[in-house]
């Protein structure tokens, strides 16, 4: 799943959340697959978010806009 984009991985999480919300009775036979795929999708999302945060911090730092914005 690491080749997936953030959008694809987030879509997986949304789809699985919707599936679980709409079940009247849990389908235990599918649960492990849903959980494993959701974990992988979460990792993709987390990695992409961390990369964007780091890039933003670097860009803002280079522009002289870094630091704690709460102090401003």
Buried (B, 14 or more C-beta within 10 A) or exposed (E): BEEBEBEEBBEBBEBBEEEBEEEEEEEEEEEEEBEEBBEBBBEBBEEBEEEEEEEEEEEEEEEEEEEEEEEE
